[in-house]
Structure formats: structure tokens, C-alpha cells
Amino acid sequence: MMLTIIPIRAFKDNYIWLLVNPANLHCAIVDPGDAEPVLDFLKKQQLIPCSILITHHHYDHSGGIIDLKAIYPDIIVYGPEQESIPGVDRYVRENTPVILPDLGLSLTIFDIPGHTKGHVAYYGNKMLFCGDTLFAAGCGRLFEGTAGQMYQSLAKIRALPDETLIYCAHEYTAANLRFAAVVEPHNRDIQKRISDVVVMVKKNIPTLPSLLLLEKQTNPFLRCQIKTVIDSVQEHQGEVLTDSVSIFQSLRAWKDNF
Ligand SMILES: [Zn+2]
């Protein structure tokens, strides 16, 4: 079944993703931090929300749950087992089967800790909803987890097929690419992507979803085993780093202060 995926903008730069089945107008909502723009859209399009998928507990991803449930009490809310989020009905963790019959969609859950300790991703139909873990050309900050956890979480995502579409939760692409271009000044894929993104941002078109293949070519956080990135990080850090997790950790710290 073909689903239509729609971004709803919220707050300054969040995307709330809607998975819509055009045949029956049922939909699932990913990370509704704010109920209002979602309610407006549902009403306008006469959509029937059947489920909410929550990636992690941060307010800009979960703050709209209660208001949406108040209006649509039949919604089933899925959320990470390791985090306490008001309004979640069904707790998920790695490999919990999630089936959304109204959308004809089966989802696989991945535990991807690092940004928060219980962060999960939802994967199905070659789409990955990964919240604040992998961003276009970047990755989430380490608020609750370790660099090692985040590195493993990103490795899990990197192992998915190249054609996977990455639906992350923020429009950070342009700023992330500015950093990527400093880490790898001679990477032509990054330069090409920057010119593409400049046009999209100017036209106010979302730069998402992104293709995992493109992330592998342009996202420094997925390239910690590549010599140009290793050299660049070591030069910035002023010391020799002997393993990929240390490279990742140093790269993340560099970006934090960029
Ligand atoms: Zn977050």
C-alpha cells in the first residue's frame, strides 16, 4: 500500500510527520510536540488519526499527546519502554512488533540511545523515523547517553539499506552541512548537497526526508571510519585518537562548540 508522508511544521524547526493512507484517510502521527498544527491539518484534510509514534520524551516531540487524545480518544500511542511519557498506551523496545492495520504498515523498532537513554526509531516500508538521533548531515546531541551508545545507534542505522528514507524531526540540514564542509572541505558530495539545500531552503521546501546513501556520503557522524574525517578530527583535537568511538566523541564535541 502506498502511504503519503506529510511534514507538519511546529515550533521553530520541528517536523511532525504524518503517515496517511489515502484509501481510507487514516493516519499515524510521529512525535507531535504540539497538538495545534496537527489538529488544524487533520480537520482540514478530514483525516482520522489511529496512532501516535513517539521516539523520545522531549517535550517538542511528546507535548501534544494529551490534547490529541482528548479529541481523538481511540488513538493508540506507542512510546519507548525506557522513558516515562504521559499518555503512552503501548511501550516498545527493540524488536517489539508494531502493526498499524489501518495503514497496512508493519514497523520494526530499534533502540537507539544516546540523545536520550530510551530513544527508539520506527522502521518500515524503507522509511526510518528516528527523532533526534540521525539528522540530515548531522546527529543529535548527547543529553542522556554516552558517545559509545550514540555511535552504536548510528551504526545500526548505517546498516540499513542505502535507499532508506530518513525522516528526522528537525530542519537542521543547512547548519549541519556548514559544519560537514569544515570537517571535509574537499568532499564534493557535501558541496553539491549544500547547493541543493540552499535552493530548497530559499523556496521554503523541507530538506527532508533524506536518503541514507546521501547521509553515508555527506554526514560526518556516519563517516568516523573514513580517513579524511579521522585526520580532520585529530588535527582539530591536537592528538591521535585510536578508535572510532573516540573519533565520534571528539567530532560531536567539536560540533557542540561550532
Ligand atoms: Zn530531543
py3Dmol code that shows the C-alpha trace and the ligand (Angstrom):
import py3Dmol

protein = """\
ATOM      1  CA  MET A   1       0.000   0.000   0.000  1.00  0.00           C
ATOM      2  CA  MET A   2       1.277   3.449  -0.851  1.00  0.00           C
ATOM      3  CA  LEU A   3       1.277   5.849   2.058  1.00  0.00           C
ATOM      4  CA  THR A   4       1.582   9.602   1.745  1.00  0.00           C
ATOM      5  CA  ILE A   5       4.062  11.151   4.172  1.00  0.00           C
ATOM      6  CA  ILE A   6       3.378  14.742   5.127  1.00  0.00           C
ATOM      7  CA  PRO A   7       5.523  17.123   7.203  1.00  0.00           C
ATOM      8  CA  ILE A   8       3.738  19.460   9.588  1.00  0.00           C
ATOM      9  CA  ARG A   9       5.921  22.263  10.850  1.00  0.00           C
ATOM     10  CA  ALA A  10       5.896  23.012  14.576  1.00  0.00           C
ATOM     11  CA  PHE A  11       7.767  25.379  16.879  1.00  0.00           C
ATOM     12  CA  LYS A  12      10.865  26.894  15.281  1.00  0.00           C
ATOM     13  CA  ASP A  13      12.205  23.992  13.248  1.00  0.00           C
ATOM     14  CA  ASN A  14      10.399  20.761  14.208  1.00  0.00           C
ATOM     15  CA  TYR A  15       8.671  18.439  11.777  1.00  0.00           C
ATOM     16  CA  ILE A  16       5.736  16.321  12.894  1.00  0.00           C
ATOM     17  CA  TRP A  17       5.394  13.542  10.311  1.00  0.00           C
ATOM     18  CA  LEU A  18       2.010  12.267   9.247  1.00  0.00           C
ATOM     19  CA  LEU A  19       1.685   8.853   7.588  1.00  0.00           C
ATOM     20  CA  VAL A  20      -1.546   8.937   5.625  1.00  0.00           C
ATOM     21  CA  ASN A  21      -3.360   6.085   3.908  1.00  0.00           C
ATOM     22  CA  PRO A  22      -5.082   7.885   1.006  1.00  0.00           C
ATOM     23  CA  ALA A  23      -7.537   4.983   0.564  1.00  0.00           C
ATOM     24  CA  ASN A  24      -9.266   5.367   3.949  1.00  0.00           C
ATOM     25  CA  LEU A  25      -7.855   8.701   5.228  1.00  0.00           C
ATOM     26  CA  HIS A  26      -6.483   7.036   8.350  1.00  0.00           C
ATOM     27  CA  CYS A  27      -3.171   8.342   9.603  1.00  0.00           C
ATOM     28  CA  ALA A  28      -0.403   7.946  12.141  1.00  0.00           C
ATOM     29  CA  ILE A  29       1.367  10.912  13.735  1.00  0.00           C
ATOM     30  CA  VAL A  30       5.057  10.851  14.608  1.00  0.00           C
ATOM     31  CA  ASP A  31       6.308  12.968  17.540  1.00  0.00           C
ATOM     32  CA  PRO A  32       3.506  15.529  17.919  1.00  0.00           C
ATOM     33  CA  GLY A  33       5.226  18.059  20.155  1.00  0.00           C
ATOM     34  CA  ASP A  34       2.378  20.478  19.573  1.00  0.00           C
ATOM     35  CA  ALA A  35      -1.250  19.412  19.021  1.00  0.00           C
ATOM     36  CA  GLU A  36      -2.493  22.616  17.409  1.00  0.00           C
ATOM     37  CA  PRO A  37      -0.923  22.460  13.929  1.00  0.00           C
ATOM     38  CA  VAL A  38      -1.778  18.748  13.782  1.00  0.00           C
ATOM     39  CA  LEU A  39      -5.425  19.313  14.734  1.00  0.00           C
ATOM     40  CA  ASP A  40      -5.704  22.059  12.099  1.00  0.00           C
ATOM     41  CA  PHE A  41      -4.341  19.767   9.418  1.00  0.00           C
ATOM     42  CA  LEU A  42      -6.458  16.744  10.418  1.00  0.00           C
ATOM     43  CA  LYS A  43      -9.587  18.860  10.337  1.00  0.00           C
ATOM     44  CA  LYS A  44      -8.788  20.490   7.010  1.00  0.00           C
ATOM     45  CA  GLN A  45      -7.980  17.169   5.341  1.00  0.00           C
ATOM     46  CA  GLN A  46     -10.675  15.207   7.227  1.00  0.00           C
ATOM     47  CA  LEU A  47      -8.148  12.642   8.388  1.00  0.00           C
ATOM     48  CA  ILE A  48      -8.741  10.038  11.085  1.00  0.00           C
ATOM     49  CA  PRO A  49      -5.721   9.585  13.349  1.00  0.00           C
ATOM     50  CA  CYS A  50      -5.342   5.985  14.582  1.00  0.00           C
ATOM     51  CA  SER A  51      -1.915   6.027  16.166  1.00  0.00           C
ATOM     52  CA  ILE A  52       0.883   8.191  17.525  1.00  0.00           C
ATOM     53  CA  LEU A  53       4.510   7.077  17.413  1.00  0.00           C
ATOM     54  CA  ILE A  54       6.845   8.702  19.946  1.00  0.00           C
ATOM     55  CA  THR A  55      10.631   8.449  19.550  1.00  0.00           C
ATOM     56  CA  HIS A  56      11.687  10.023  22.873  1.00  0.00           C
ATOM     57  CA  HIS A  57      10.384  12.001  25.817  1.00  0.00           C
ATOM     58  CA  HIS A  58      11.469  15.558  24.941  1.00  0.00           C
ATOM     59  CA  TYR A  59       8.580  17.992  25.097  1.00  0.00           C
ATOM     60  CA  ASP A  60       8.922  19.129  21.488  1.00  0.00           C
ATOM     61  CA  HIS A  61       8.203  15.508  20.475  1.00  0.00           C
ATOM     62  CA  SER A  62       5.564  14.463  23.001  1.00  0.00           C
ATOM     63  CA  GLY A  63       3.871  17.642  24.273  1.00  0.00           C
ATOM     64  CA  GLY A  64       0.804  17.270  22.042  1.00  0.00           C
ATOM     65  CA  ILE A  65      -0.196  13.731  23.050  1.00  0.00           C
ATOM     66  CA  ILE A  66      -2.715  14.604  25.755  1.00  0.00           C
ATOM     67  CA  ASP A  67      -4.554  17.240  23.696  1.00  0.00           C
ATOM     68  CA  LEU A  68      -4.776  14.931  20.678  1.00  0.00           C
ATOM     69  CA  LYS A  69      -6.112  12.068  22.814  1.00  0.00           C
ATOM     70  CA  ALA A  70      -8.686  14.369  24.364  1.00  0.00           C
ATOM     71  CA  ILE A  71     -10.183  14.942  20.928  1.00  0.00           C
ATOM     72  CA  TYR A  72      -9.465  11.507  19.433  1.00  0.00           C
ATOM     73  CA  PRO A  73      -9.754   9.073  22.379  1.00  0.00           C
ATOM     74  CA  ASP A  74      -9.290   5.997  20.164  1.00  0.00           C
ATOM     75  CA  ILE A  75      -5.731   6.917  19.216  1.00  0.00           C
ATOM     76  CA  ILE A  76      -3.171   4.339  20.361  1.00  0.00           C
ATOM     77  CA  VAL A  77       0.081   5.926  21.497  1.00  0.00           C
ATOM     78  CA  TYR A  78       3.342   3.980  21.144  1.00  0.00           C
ATOM     79  CA  GLY A  79       6.436   5.114  23.005  1.00  0.00           C
ATOM     80  CA  PRO A  80       9.792   3.913  24.353  1.00  0.00           C
ATOM     81  CA  GLU A  81       9.675   1.492  27.267  1.00  0.00           C
ATOM     82  CA  GLN A  82      12.673   3.097  28.956  1.00  0.00           C
ATOM     83  CA  GLU A  83      11.160   6.564  29.206  1.00  0.00           C
ATOM     84  CA  SER A  84       8.240   7.904  31.180  1.00  0.00           C
ATOM     85  CA  ILE A  85       5.889   9.800  28.864  1.00  0.00           C
ATOM     86  CA  PRO A  86       2.344  10.780  29.879  1.00  0.00           C
ATOM     87  CA  GLY A  87      -0.275   9.350  27.516  1.00  0.00           C
ATOM     88  CA  VAL A  88       1.681   6.385  26.115  1.00  0.00           C
ATOM     89  CA  ASP A  89      -0.527   3.269  25.814  1.00  0.00           C
ATOM     90  CA  ARG A  90       1.924   0.728  24.449  1.00  0.00           C
ATOM     91  CA  TYR A  91       5.588   0.575  25.328  1.00  0.00           C
ATOM     92  CA  VAL A  92       8.033  -0.537  22.665  1.00  0.00           C
ATOM     93  CA  ARG A  93      11.695  -1.531  22.551  1.00  0.00           C
ATOM     94  CA  GLU A  94      13.999  -3.221  20.042  1.00  0.00           C
ATOM     95  CA  ASN A  95      12.014  -5.776  18.030  1.00  0.00           C
ATOM     96  CA  THR A  96       8.602  -5.127  19.615  1.00  0.00           C
ATOM     97  CA  PRO A  97       6.259  -5.815  16.691  1.00  0.00           C
ATOM     98  CA  VAL A  98       4.104  -2.793  15.834  1.00  0.00           C
ATOM     99  CA  ILE A  99       1.369  -3.284  13.275  1.00  0.00           C
ATOM    100  CA  LEU A 100      -0.827  -0.432  12.103  1.00  0.00           C
ATOM    101  CA  PRO A 101      -3.661  -2.231  10.254  1.00  0.00           C
ATOM    102  CA  ASP A 102      -5.399   0.972   9.124  1.00  0.00           C
ATOM    103  CA  LEU A 103      -2.227   1.925   7.288  1.00  0.00           C
ATOM    104  CA  GLY A 104      -1.312  -1.592   6.157  1.00  0.00           C
ATOM    105  CA  LEU A 105       2.046  -0.994   7.808  1.00  0.00           C
ATOM    106  CA  SER A 106       4.325  -3.186   9.924  1.00  0.00           C
ATOM    107  CA  LEU A 107       7.082  -1.392  11.790  1.00  0.00           C
ATOM    108  CA  THR A 108      10.329  -2.638  13.288  1.00  0.00           C
ATOM    109  CA  ILE A 109      11.574  -0.889  16.411  1.00  0.00           C
ATOM    110  CA  PHE A 110      15.229  -0.092  17.043  1.00  0.00           C
ATOM    111  CA  ASP A 111      16.663   1.014  20.373  1.00  0.00           C
ATOM    112  CA  ILE A 112      18.900   3.965  19.523  1.00  0.00           C
ATOM    113  CA  PRO A 113      20.034   5.501  22.850  1.00  0.00           C
ATOM    114  CA  GLY A 114      22.418   8.455  23.026  1.00  0.00           C
ATOM    115  CA  HIS A 115      20.344  11.624  22.626  1.00  0.00           C
ATOM    116  CA  THR A 116      18.096  10.278  25.407  1.00  0.00           C
ATOM    117  CA  LYS A 117      18.530   6.997  27.227  1.00  0.00           C
ATOM    118  CA  GLY A 118      15.443   5.258  25.823  1.00  0.00           C
ATOM    119  CA  HIS A 119      15.225   6.793  22.324  1.00  0.00           C
ATOM    120  CA  VAL A 120      13.670   4.451  19.724  1.00  0.00           C
ATOM    121  CA  ALA A 121      13.257   4.541  15.932  1.00  0.00           C
ATOM    122  CA  TYR A 122      10.385   3.180  13.842  1.00  0.00           C
ATOM    123  CA  TYR A 123      11.304   1.470  10.570  1.00  0.00           C
ATOM    124  CA  GLY A 124       9.069   0.127   7.814  1.00  0.00           C
ATOM    125  CA  ASN A 125       8.454   0.407   4.039  1.00  0.00           C
ATOM    126  CA  LYS A 126      12.046   1.680   3.678  1.00  0.00           C
ATOM    127  CA  MET A 127      11.255   4.663   5.914  1.00  0.00           C
ATOM    128  CA  LEU A 128      13.007   5.417   9.206  1.00  0.00           C
ATOM    129  CA  PHE A 129      11.500   7.760  11.783  1.00  0.00           C
ATOM    130  CA  CYS A 130      14.491   8.449  14.009  1.00  0.00           C
ATOM    131  CA  GLY A 131      13.552  11.569  16.015  1.00  0.00           C
ATOM    132  CA  ASP A 132      16.670  13.382  17.228  1.00  0.00           C
ATOM    133  CA  THR A 133      19.268  10.654  16.622  1.00  0.00           C
ATOM    134  CA  LEU A 134      20.346  10.890  12.974  1.00  0.00           C
ATOM    135  CA  PHE A 135      19.750  14.276  11.340  1.00  0.00           C
ATOM    136  CA  ALA A 136      20.360  15.217   7.731  1.00  0.00           C
ATOM    137  CA  ALA A 137      24.125  15.772   7.690  1.00  0.00           C
ATOM    138  CA  GLY A 138      24.273  15.648  11.485  1.00  0.00           C
ATOM    139  CA  CYS A 139      23.236  13.847  14.651  1.00  0.00           C
ATOM    140  CA  GLY A 140      21.538  14.653  17.940  1.00  0.00           C
ATOM    141  CA  ARG A 141      23.336  15.989  20.982  1.00  0.00           C
ATOM    142  CA  LEU A 142      24.297  13.597  23.768  1.00  0.00           C
ATOM    143  CA  PHE A 143      21.927  14.625  26.562  1.00  0.00           C
ATOM    144  CA  GLU A 144      21.497  11.355  28.449  1.00  0.00           C
ATOM    145  CA  GLY A 145      23.593   8.711  26.741  1.00  0.00           C
ATOM    146  CA  THR A 146      27.286   8.139  26.105  1.00  0.00           C
ATOM    147  CA  ALA A 147      29.247   8.664  22.899  1.00  0.00           C
ATOM    148  CA  GLY A 148      29.622   4.881  22.674  1.00  0.00           C
ATOM    149  CA  GLN A 149      25.849   4.390  22.800  1.00  0.00           C
ATOM    150  CA  MET A 150      25.222   7.038  20.151  1.00  0.00           C
ATOM    151  CA  TYR A 151      27.964   5.602  17.956  1.00  0.00           C
ATOM    152  CA  GLN A 152      26.346   2.148  18.148  1.00  0.00           C
ATOM    153  CA  SER A 153      22.893   3.629  17.476  1.00  0.00           C
ATOM    154  CA  LEU A 154      24.185   5.381  14.358  1.00  0.00           C
ATOM    155  CA  ALA A 155      25.951   2.182  13.260  1.00  0.00           C
ATOM    156  CA  LYS A 156      22.605   0.381  13.499  1.00  0.00           C
ATOM    157  CA  ILE A 157      21.044   2.979  11.216  1.00  0.00           C
ATOM    158  CA  ARG A 158      24.014   2.946   8.837  1.00  0.00           C
ATOM    159  CA  ALA A 159      23.486  -0.807   8.375  1.00  0.00           C
ATOM    160  CA  LEU A 160      20.041  -0.259   6.817  1.00  0.00           C
ATOM    161  CA  PRO A 161      19.649  -0.330   3.020  1.00  0.00           C
ATOM    162  CA  ASP A 162      21.029   2.686   1.104  1.00  0.00           C
ATOM    163  CA  GLU A 163      17.567   3.543  -0.217  1.00  0.00           C
ATOM    164  CA  THR A 164      16.137   4.045   3.294  1.00  0.00           C
ATOM    165  CA  LEU A 165      14.448   7.431   3.667  1.00  0.00           C
ATOM    166  CA  ILE A 166      15.417   9.269   6.839  1.00  0.00           C
ATOM    167  CA  TYR A 167      12.552  11.186   8.444  1.00  0.00           C
ATOM    168  CA  CYS A 168      14.180  13.057  11.296  1.00  0.00           C
ATOM    169  CA  ALA A 169      12.452  15.647  13.422  1.00  0.00           C
ATOM    170  CA  HIS A 170      14.235  18.942  12.802  1.00  0.00           C
ATOM    171  CA  GLU A 171      15.175  21.190   9.888  1.00  0.00           C
ATOM    172  CA  TYR A 172      18.865  21.482  10.768  1.00  0.00           C
ATOM    173  CA  THR A 173      20.290  20.479   7.386  1.00  0.00           C
ATOM    174  CA  ALA A 174      21.850  23.779   6.249  1.00  0.00           C
ATOM    175  CA  ALA A 175      23.650  24.410   9.552  1.00  0.00           C
ATOM    176  CA  ASN A 176      24.781  20.774   9.726  1.00  0.00           C
ATOM    177  CA  LEU A 177      26.230  20.978   6.224  1.00  0.00           C
ATOM    178  CA  ARG A 178      28.218  24.097   7.139  1.00  0.00           C
ATOM    179  CA  PHE A 179      29.940  22.010   9.803  1.00  0.00           C
ATOM    180  CA  ALA A 180      30.328  18.990   7.487  1.00  0.00           C
ATOM    181  CA  ALA A 181      32.101  21.203   4.947  1.00  0.00           C
ATOM    182  CA  VAL A 182      34.612  22.327   7.584  1.00  0.00           C
ATOM    183  CA  VAL A 183      35.314  18.719   8.608  1.00  0.00           C
ATOM    184  CA  GLU A 184      35.684  17.609   4.968  1.00  0.00           C
ATOM    185  CA  PRO A 185      36.492  20.674   2.841  1.00  0.00           C
ATOM    186  CA  HIS A 186      37.307  18.548  -0.229  1.00  0.00           C
ATOM    187  CA  ASN A 187      34.200  16.330  -0.164  1.00  0.00           C
ATOM    188  CA  ARG A 188      32.363  17.120  -3.426  1.00  0.00           C
ATOM    189  CA  ASP A 189      29.161  15.354  -2.305  1.00  0.00           C
ATOM    190  CA  ILE A 190      28.939  17.837   0.579  1.00  0.00           C
ATOM    191  CA  GLN A 191      29.468  20.813  -1.756  1.00  0.00           C
ATOM    192  CA  LYS A 192      26.787  19.513  -4.138  1.00  0.00           C
ATOM    193  CA  ARG A 193      24.390  18.946  -1.252  1.00  0.00           C
ATOM    194  CA  ILE A 194      24.978  22.453   0.079  1.00  0.00           C
ATOM    195  CA  SER A 195      23.957  23.988  -3.259  1.00  0.00           C
ATOM    196  CA  ASP A 196      20.837  21.755  -3.396  1.00  0.00           C
ATOM    197  CA  VAL A 197      19.858  22.643   0.177  1.00  0.00           C
ATOM    198  CA  VAL A 198      20.346  26.385  -0.356  1.00  0.00           C
ATOM    199  CA  VAL A 199      17.744  26.261  -3.140  1.00  0.00           C
ATOM    200  CA  MET A 200      15.286  24.227  -1.047  1.00  0.00           C
ATOM    201  CA  VAL A 201      15.616  26.489   1.985  1.00  0.00           C
ATOM    202  CA  LYS A 202      15.119  29.572  -0.207  1.00  0.00           C
ATOM    203  CA  LYS A 203      11.901  28.057  -1.573  1.00  0.00           C
ATOM    204  CA  ASN A 204      10.849  27.043   1.939  1.00  0.00           C
ATOM    205  CA  ILE A 205      10.784  23.362   0.917  1.00  0.00           C
ATOM    206  CA  PRO A 206      11.663  20.810   3.639  1.00  0.00           C
ATOM    207  CA  THR A 207      15.114  19.288   3.065  1.00  0.00           C
ATOM    208  CA  LEU A 208      13.723  16.000   4.394  1.00  0.00           C
ATOM    209  CA  PRO A 209      13.383  13.093   4.076  1.00  0.00           C
ATOM    210  CA  SER A 210      16.952  12.377   3.125  1.00  0.00           C
ATOM    211  CA  LEU A 211      18.346   9.254   1.540  1.00  0.00           C
ATOM    212  CA  LEU A 212      20.577   7.090   3.746  1.00  0.00           C
ATOM    213  CA  LEU A 213      23.027   6.765   0.845  1.00  0.00           C
ATOM    214  CA  LEU A 214      23.425  10.546   0.787  1.00  0.00           C
ATOM    215  CA  GLU A 215      23.965  10.541   4.562  1.00  0.00           C
ATOM    216  CA  LYS A 216      26.737   7.983   4.158  1.00  0.00           C
ATOM    217  CA  GLN A 217      28.385  10.320   1.624  1.00  0.00           C
ATOM    218  CA  THR A 218      27.916  13.639   3.426  1.00  0.00           C
ATOM    219  CA  ASN A 219      27.196  13.137   7.141  1.00  0.00           C
ATOM    220  CA  PRO A 220      30.464  13.295   9.120  1.00  0.00           C
ATOM    221  CA  PHE A 221      28.880  11.410  12.026  1.00  0.00           C
ATOM    222  CA  LEU A 222      28.384   8.370   9.763  1.00  0.00           C
ATOM    223  CA  ARG A 223      31.930   8.728   8.424  1.00  0.00           C
ATOM    224  CA  CYS A 224      34.063   8.307  11.582  1.00  0.00           C
ATOM    225  CA  GLN A 225      35.948   5.414   9.988  1.00  0.00           C
ATOM    226  CA  ILE A 226      36.915   7.423   6.894  1.00  0.00           C
ATOM    227  CA  LYS A 227      40.461   8.754   6.698  1.00  0.00           C
ATOM    228  CA  THR A 228      39.621  12.347   5.780  1.00  0.00           C
ATOM    229  CA  VAL A 229      37.292  12.613   8.795  1.00  0.00           C
ATOM    230  CA  ILE A 230      39.767  10.902  11.131  1.00  0.00           C
ATOM    231  CA  ASP A 231      42.581  13.221  10.018  1.00  0.00           C
ATOM    232  CA  SER A 232      40.426  16.301  10.372  1.00  0.00           C
ATOM    233  CA  VAL A 233      39.187  15.377  13.866  1.00  0.00           C
ATOM    234  CA  GLN A 234      42.696  14.506  15.059  1.00  0.00           C
ATOM    235  CA  GLU A 235      44.048  17.777  13.754  1.00  0.00           C
ATOM    236  CA  HIS A 236      41.261  19.738  15.468  1.00  0.00           C
ATOM    237  CA  GLN A 237      41.724  17.785  18.698  1.00  0.00           C
ATOM    238  CA  GLY A 238      45.520  18.006  18.535  1.00  0.00           C
ATOM    239  CA  GLU A 239      46.028  14.350  19.440  1.00  0.00           C
ATOM    240  CA  VAL A 240      45.989  10.880  17.939  1.00  0.00           C
ATOM    241  CA  LEU A 241      42.730   9.048  18.547  1.00  0.00           C
ATOM    242  CA  THR A 242      42.877   5.310  18.189  1.00  0.00           C
ATOM    243  CA  ASP A 243      39.270   4.151  17.853  1.00  0.00           C
ATOM    244  CA  SER A 244      36.061   5.149  16.081  1.00  0.00           C
ATOM    245  CA  VAL A 245      34.134   5.964  19.272  1.00  0.00           C
ATOM    246  CA  SER A 246      36.826   8.471  20.311  1.00  0.00           C
ATOM    247  CA  ILE A 247      36.709   9.999  16.831  1.00  0.00           C
ATOM    248  CA  PHE A 248      32.922  10.251  17.092  1.00  0.00           C
ATOM    249  CA  GLN A 249      33.073  11.722  20.607  1.00  0.00           C
ATOM    250  CA  SER A 250      35.594  14.336  19.563  1.00  0.00           C
ATOM    251  CA  LEU A 251      33.592  15.175  16.419  1.00  0.00           C
ATOM    252  CA  ARG A 252      30.408  15.603  18.492  1.00  0.00           C
ATOM    253  CA  ALA A 253      32.221  17.888  20.956  1.00  0.00           C
ATOM    254  CA  TRP A 254      33.617  19.906  18.025  1.00  0.00           C
ATOM    255  CA  LYS A 255      30.110  20.384  16.642  1.00  0.00           C
ATOM    256  CA  ASP A 256      28.761  21.339  20.103  1.00  0.00           C
ATOM    257  CA  ASN A 257      31.120  24.303  20.108  1.00  0.00           C
ATOM    258  CA  PHE A 258      30.903  25.121  16.400  1.00  0.00           C
TER     259      PHE A 258
END
"""
ligand_1 = """\
1
ZN
Zn 15.186 15.588 21.595
"""
view = py3Dmol.view(width=600, height=400)
view.addModel(protein, "pdb")
view.setStyle({"model": 0}, {"cartoon": {"style": "trace"}})
view.addModel(ligand_1, "xyz")
view.setStyle({"model": 1}, {"stick": {}})
view.zoomTo()
view.show()
